[in-house]
Amino acid sequence: MFRALVLSDSHRDYFSLAEALRLHREADAVFFLGDGESDLKMTSVEKELVNKKFTAVCGNCDFYSELPKEVLLPLSGKLFLALHGHTRFVKSGLQMLLEAAHESGADIVLYGHTHIPRAERLDGIWFLCPGSIREGSYGIVDITDKGEVLCFTANFRCFAV
Protein backbone atom coordinates (compact mmCIF):
# COMPACT_ATOMS: atom_id res chain seq x y z
CA MET A 1 0.00 0.00 0.00
CA PHE A 2 1.07 3.56 -0.78
CA ARG A 3 0.42 6.31 1.79
CA ALA A 4 0.63 10.08 1.34
CA LEU A 5 0.51 12.47 4.28
CA VAL A 6 -1.15 15.77 3.37
CA LEU A 7 -0.43 18.91 5.41
CA SER A 8 -1.38 22.55 5.04
CA ASP A 9 -1.63 25.90 6.77
CA SER A 10 0.89 25.58 9.59
CA HIS A 11 1.21 29.37 9.92
CA ARG A 12 4.42 29.23 12.02
CA ASP A 13 3.38 26.21 14.07
CA TYR A 14 6.32 24.04 13.10
CA PHE A 15 5.85 21.95 16.26
CA SER A 16 2.54 20.53 15.00
CA LEU A 17 3.99 20.10 11.53
CA ALA A 18 6.91 18.07 12.92
CA GLU A 19 4.58 16.06 15.15
CA ALA A 20 2.36 14.99 12.24
CA LEU A 21 5.44 13.95 10.28
CA ARG A 22 6.75 11.99 13.28
CA LEU A 23 3.40 10.25 13.80
CA HIS A 24 3.30 9.14 10.16
CA ARG A 25 6.88 8.11 9.45
CA GLU A 26 5.47 5.23 7.40
CA ALA A 27 4.18 7.65 4.73
CA ASP A 28 5.77 7.21 1.32
CA ALA A 29 5.06 10.78 0.26
CA VAL A 30 4.34 14.11 1.94
CA PHE A 31 2.45 17.04 0.44
CA PHE A 32 2.58 20.51 1.98
CA LEU A 33 -0.13 22.74 0.56
CA GLY A 34 1.15 26.15 1.59
CA ASP A 35 0.89 28.87 4.22
CA GLY A 36 3.92 27.89 6.24
CA GLU A 37 6.80 27.54 3.81
CA SER A 38 9.28 28.86 6.39
CA ASP A 39 8.17 26.13 8.84
CA LEU A 40 9.53 23.51 6.43
CA LYS A 41 13.06 24.80 7.02
CA MET A 42 13.06 23.96 10.74
CA THR A 43 15.55 21.19 11.58
CA SER A 44 13.00 18.90 13.23
CA VAL A 45 10.77 19.10 10.16
CA GLU A 46 13.57 18.62 7.63
CA LYS A 47 14.84 15.44 9.31
CA GLU A 48 11.38 13.84 9.11
CA LEU A 49 11.29 14.42 5.34
CA VAL A 50 14.44 12.41 4.59
CA ASN A 51 13.74 9.50 2.19
CA LYS A 52 10.21 10.69 1.36
CA LYS A 53 8.80 11.97 -1.89
CA PHE A 54 8.15 15.57 -0.84
CA THR A 55 6.02 18.10 -2.73
CA ALA A 56 5.22 21.66 -1.62
CA VAL A 57 3.24 24.51 -3.14
CA CYS A 58 3.01 28.13 -2.06
CA GLY A 59 0.06 29.59 -0.24
CA ASN A 60 -1.33 33.10 -0.18
CA CYS A 61 0.67 33.85 3.01
CA ASP A 62 3.98 32.52 1.65
CA PHE A 63 5.27 35.90 0.53
CA TYR A 64 8.14 35.93 -1.99
CA SER A 65 7.90 32.17 -2.40
CA GLU A 66 9.52 30.47 -5.34
CA LEU A 67 7.40 27.34 -4.86
CA PRO A 68 4.92 26.54 -7.64
CA LYS A 69 1.27 27.48 -7.24
CA GLU A 70 0.13 24.09 -8.54
CA VAL A 71 1.77 20.71 -9.06
CA LEU A 72 0.53 17.79 -11.15
CA LEU A 73 2.28 14.61 -10.02
CA PRO A 74 1.85 10.92 -10.88
CA LEU A 75 2.25 8.63 -7.85
CA SER A 76 1.31 5.01 -7.35
CA GLY A 77 -0.69 4.86 -10.58
CA LYS A 78 -2.76 7.98 -9.80
CA LEU A 79 -2.44 11.59 -10.90
CA PHE A 80 -2.37 14.11 -8.03
CA LEU A 81 -3.17 17.80 -8.43
CA ALA A 82 -1.83 19.76 -5.44
CA LEU A 83 -2.42 23.45 -4.77
CA HIS A 84 -3.16 25.80 -1.91
CA GLY A 85 -6.56 26.72 -3.28
CA HIS A 86 -6.67 30.51 -3.14
CA THR A 87 -6.00 30.79 -6.88
CA ARG A 88 -9.06 28.61 -7.56
CA PHE A 89 -11.28 30.39 -4.99
CA VAL A 90 -11.97 27.26 -2.91
CA LYS A 91 -13.63 29.29 -0.16
CA SER A 92 -16.45 29.87 -2.66
CA GLY A 93 -16.84 26.19 -3.58
CA LEU A 94 -15.11 23.46 -5.54
CA GLN A 95 -16.41 24.19 -9.05
CA MET A 96 -13.15 25.71 -10.30
CA LEU A 97 -11.19 22.81 -8.76
CA LEU A 98 -13.47 20.29 -10.40
CA GLU A 99 -12.92 21.97 -13.78
CA ALA A 100 -9.14 21.99 -13.23
CA ALA A 101 -9.22 18.32 -12.24
CA HIS A 102 -11.09 17.39 -15.41
CA GLU A 103 -8.77 19.49 -17.60
CA SER A 104 -5.64 17.93 -16.08
CA GLY A 105 -6.96 14.38 -15.81
CA ALA A 106 -6.29 14.32 -12.06
CA ASP A 107 -7.58 11.42 -9.97
CA ILE A 108 -6.94 13.14 -6.64
CA VAL A 109 -7.03 16.88 -5.84
CA LEU A 110 -5.29 18.14 -2.70
CA TYR A 111 -6.02 21.69 -1.55
CA GLY A 112 -5.79 23.84 1.58
CA HIS A 113 -6.64 27.47 2.37
CA THR A 114 -10.05 26.91 4.01
CA HIS A 115 -8.67 25.34 7.24
CA ILE A 116 -11.73 23.03 7.14
CA PRO A 117 -10.93 19.29 6.90
CA ARG A 118 -12.89 17.69 4.08
CA ALA A 119 -12.65 14.53 2.00
CA GLU A 120 -15.17 13.75 -0.72
CA ARG A 121 -15.54 12.24 -4.15
CA LEU A 122 -17.08 14.29 -6.95
CA ASP A 123 -17.46 13.06 -10.53
CA GLY A 124 -15.16 10.13 -9.74
CA ILE A 125 -12.37 12.43 -8.47
CA TRP A 126 -11.19 12.56 -4.85
CA PHE A 127 -10.95 16.02 -3.23
CA LEU A 128 -9.05 16.32 0.05
CA CYS A 129 -8.53 19.40 2.18
CA PRO A 130 -6.48 18.44 5.25
CA GLY A 131 -7.57 21.46 7.26
CA SER A 132 -4.92 23.34 9.22
CA ILE A 133 -2.07 21.46 10.88
CA ARG A 134 -1.88 24.42 13.28
CA GLU A 135 -5.23 23.19 14.57
CA GLY A 136 -4.04 19.56 14.59
CA SER A 137 -5.79 18.55 11.39
CA TYR A 138 -4.17 16.71 8.47
CA GLY A 139 -5.06 14.33 5.65
CA ILE A 140 -4.12 10.84 4.51
CA VAL A 141 -4.37 9.31 1.04
CA ASP A 142 -4.00 5.53 0.89
CA ILE A 143 -3.75 3.69 -2.43
CA THR A 144 -4.03 -0.08 -2.20
CA ASP A 145 -2.05 -2.49 -4.32
CA LYS A 146 -5.23 -2.91 -6.40
CA GLY A 147 -5.36 0.85 -7.08
CA GLU A 148 -8.27 1.63 -4.75
CA VAL A 149 -8.12 5.08 -3.17
CA LEU A 150 -9.12 6.05 0.35
CA CYS A 151 -8.89 9.69 1.42
CA PHE A 152 -9.59 10.81 4.96
CA THR A 153 -8.80 13.51 7.48
CA ALA A 154 -7.45 13.06 10.98
CA ASN A 155 -6.78 15.25 13.99
CA PHE A 156 -4.37 15.28 16.89
CA ARG A 157 -3.64 17.71 19.65
CA CYS A 158 0.01 18.66 19.96
CA PHE A 159 1.03 20.63 23.02
CA ALA A 160 4.61 21.90 22.88
CA VAL A 161 6.46 22.18 26.19
C-alpha positions in Angstrom: 0.0 0.0 0.0 1.1 3.6 -0.8 0.4 6.3 1.8 0.6 10.1 1.3 0.5 12.5 4.3 -1.2 15.8 3.4 -0.4 18.9 5.4 -1.4 22.5 5.0 -1.6 25.9 6.8 0.9 25.6 9.6 1.2 29.4 9.9 4.4 29.2 12.0 3.4 26.2 14.1 6.3 24.0 13.1 5.9 21.9 16.3 2.5 20.5 15.0 4.0 20.1 11.5 6.9 18.1 12.9 4.6 16.1 15.2 2.4 15.0 12.2 5.4 13.9 10.3 6.7 12.0 13.3 3.4 10.3 13.8 3.3 9.1 10.2 6.9 8.1 9.5 5.5 5.2 7.4 4.2 7.6 4.7 5.8 7.2 1.3 5.1 10.8 0.3 4.3 14.1 1.9 2.5 17.0 0.4 2.6 20.5 2.0 -0.1 22.7 0.6 1.2 26.2 1.6 0.9 28.9 4.2 3.9 27.9 6.2 6.8 27.5 3.8 9.3 28.9 6.4 8.2 26.1 8.8 9.5 23.5 6.4 13.1 24.8 7.0 13.1 24.0 10.7 15.5 21.2 11.6 13.0 18.9 13.2 10.8 19.1 10.2 13.6 18.6 7.6 14.8 15.4 9.3 11.4 13.8 9.1 11.3 14.4 5.3 14.4 12.4 4.6 13.7 9.5 2.2 10.2 10.7 1.4 8.8 12.0 -1.9 8.1 15.6 -0.8 6.0 18.1 -2.7 5.2 21.7 -1.6 3.2 24.5 -3.1 3.0 28.1 -2.1 0.1 29.6 -0.2 -1.3 33.1 -0.2 0.7 33.8 3.0 4.0 32.5 1.6 5.3 35.9 0.5 8.1 35.9 -2.0 7.9 32.2 -2.4 9.5 30.5 -5.3 7.4 27.3 -4.9 4.9 26.5 -7.6 1.3 27.5 -7.2 0.1 24.1 -8.5 1.8 20.7 -9.1 0.5 17.8 -11.1 2.3 14.6 -10.0 1.8 10.9 -10.9 2.3 8.6 -7.8 1.3 5.0 -7.4 -0.7 4.9 -10.6 -2.8 8.0 -9.8 -2.4 11.6 -10.9 -2.4 14.1 -8.0 -3.2 17.8 -8.4 -1.8 19.8 -5.4 -2.4 23.5 -4.8 -3.2 25.8 -1.9 -6.6 26.7 -3.3 -6.7 30.5 -3.1 -6.0 30.8 -6.9 -9.1 28.6 -7.6 -11.3 30.4 -5.0 -12.0 27.3 -2.9 -13.6 29.3 -0.2 -16.5 29.9 -2.7 -16.8 26.2 -3.6 -15.1 23.5 -5.5 -16.4 24.2 -9.1 -13.1 25.7 -10.3 -11.2 22.8 -8.8 -13.5 20.3 -10.4 -12.9 22.0 -13.8 -9.1 22.0 -13.2 -9.2 18.3 -12.2 -11.1 17.4 -15.4 -8.8 19.5 -17.6 -5.6 17.9 -16.1 -7.0 14.4 -15.8 -6.3 14.3 -12.1 -7.6 11.4 -10.0 -6.9 13.1 -6.6 -7.0 16.9 -5.8 -5.3 18.1 -2.7 -6.0 21.7 -1.6 -5.8 23.8 1.6 -6.6 27.5 2.4 -10.0 26.9 4.0 -8.7 25.3 7.2 -11.7 23.0 7.1 -10.9 19.3 6.9 -12.9 17.7 4.1 -12.7 14.5 2.0 -15.2 13.8 -0.7 -15.5 12.2 -4.1 -17.1 14.3 -7.0 -17.5 13.1 -10.5 -15.2 10.1 -9.7 -12.4 12.4 -8.5 -11.2 12.6 -4.9 -10.9 16.0 -3.2 -9.1 16.3 0.0 -8.5 19.4 2.2 -6.5 18.4 5.2 -7.6 21.5 7.3 -4.9 23.3 9.2 -2.1 21.5 10.9 -1.9 24.4 13.3 -5.2 23.2 14.6 -4.0 19.6 14.6 -5.8 18.5 11.4 -4.2 16.7 8.5 -5.1 14.3 5.7 -4.1 10.8 4.5 -4.4 9.3 1.0 -4.0 5.5 0.9 -3.8 3.7 -2.4 -4.0 -0.1 -2.2 -2.0 -2.5 -4.3 -5.2 -2.9 -6.4 -5.4 0.8 -7.1 -8.3 1.6 -4.8 -8.1 5.1 -3.2 -9.1 6.0 0.4 -8.9 9.7 1.4 -9.6 10.8 5.0 -8.8 13.5 7.5 -7.4 13.1 11.0 -6.8 15.2 14.0 -4.4 15.3 16.9 -3.6 17.7 19.7 0.0 18.7 20.0 1.0 20.6 23.0 4.6 21.9 22.9 6.5 22.2 26.2 
